[in-house]
Amino acid sequence: MLNQILQQLADGEFHSGESLGEALGVSRAAVWKQLKKLDELDIPYSSVKGKGYRLHDAIELLDEQRILDALQPRLDRLDILLDVPSTNTYLFDRARDYMGQRYAVLAEKQSGGRGRRGRRWVSPFGKNIYLSLLVSFAGGLQALEGLSLVTAIAVERALVKLGISDIGLKWPNDVYASGKKLAGILLEVTGEYNSHCQVVIGIGLNLAMSEQDAADIDQPWAELRSLKPGLSRNQVASALLDELLAVVDEFQRHGFEPFQQYWCERDVFAEREVRIVGPKQELQGVVKGVNRKGELMLRTERGMETVTAGEISVRAAD
C-alpha cells in the first residue's frame, strides 16, 4: 500500500487523505498509518490542514515493466525494492539459489549502501540509481580480470547514449563527469577459486542529489540532473542495465582485451602523475594505461610497474 500511496504523491502536489483513501480503497486512518512510514524512509513531506499531504520533491518511481520492455532478452529476473540495506548484499545472500542466472535488483533507497574500501554510499529515496546484477562465471577468479573496468565502461557507454558528454573513467572502477565522481562500482565474489563463481556487480549512479543528501560525501561529486535536465530515472536505469548486460556478454566471450584500448582512451589520469595509496605503501608515477588483465601501468623512478586493484586509492600527485 505504501508504494501505491507514493505513486499518488509522486507529482509533488497536495492530495487529501480522503482522495488517497478513495484511490486505494482504504480508510483515511489506513492512509495516515502508511504516511507515517515516510519518516522511516527519510522522505520529506508536508501535512497541511484542509489541503492534505505532499512530498517536498516530486519523484519518479522505478517501473519494472517499463525497464524490462527496454531491455534485450538477456535477463532472467528483475526485482525493484522500496528499501533495502544494500542491493549487493541482497543479491549476495541469494546467489546460491540463482546459479547460472542473471538476476538484477534496483532499489528506491539503500539504508546501508557501500562503496569501495568500506565507504558509505549515500542512497536517498527515489533520487539516484542503485543497481546490482548477479552473474555466473566459469573459470574461477582468473576469468574476472578486468571486470570492474568493463563495468565502468558499461556506465560510460550508457551515459553517452543518453546524450551525456565529458565522461571519463578512473582506475579501477569510477566514472567521472567534468572531473567529479558521478558513479562508483563495487564487485563481490562468491564461489570456487578455480571453478564456477558468481559475481555481484553493484553500481551507484548520482542522478539528482541535493546538497543536504550529499553532506556526508567527502569528495567532489556530480549528478546527471545538472548535466542533462529532464532525464527520466527509468530511462537511465534501462540504459544502464541494458549496456551492462551487453558488455558482460562480450566480456564472458573474450575477456578484457577487447576493452583495453577503449579504457585507456577515456582514463582521466592518462599520462598524469599520480600517487597510489595503499594500506602499507605508496607509489608515485605516471599513468601509462592498463594491461590485458586490467592492471594499472605506472612508470616510476624504478621503471614500469603494475598495480593490481585492491585496498588502494589513486590520487593526483601533489
Protein Blocks (a to p, Z undefined) as FASTA:
>chain_A
ZZmmmmmmmnopacdfklmmmmnopafklmmmmmmmmmmnopacdddehjlpadfbdcdd
ddfklmmmmpccfbfbdcddfbdfblklmmmmmmmmmghiacddddfbdfkbcceehiac
dddehkbccdddddddehijmlmgoklmmmmmmmmmmmmmnopahiacddfbbcceehia
fbdcddddedjfklccdddddddddfbdcfklmmmpcbdcddfklmoghiafklmmmmmm
mmmmmmmmmmmmnommlmmmmmmmmmmkgoiacddddfkbccddddebjafkopacdddf
kbccdddddjddddddZZ
